[in-house]
């Protein structure tokens, strides 16, 4: 299993290899958001306009979970990248 995980890491890294560091981080942040959103149980359709509200509501209702923490970290990274 560990070997499979390492191979996936290498596949992801080789896939984004040609990007600059900022673009690599942006891609990974969006992956974090996508994975996190998949783990959040909501009837709302999540989009760019309501994602923060849905994440805050999820934290309020369920506490900190891996899913909402991952999505929040992805948003934080994107916010940081957009400061430039």
Secondary structure, DSSP 4 states (H G I P E B T S, - for coil): -HHHHHHHHHHHHHHSTTS-HHHHHHHHHHHHHHHHHHT---SSPP-TTTHHHHHHHHHHHH-S-HHHHHHHHHHHHHHHHTT-
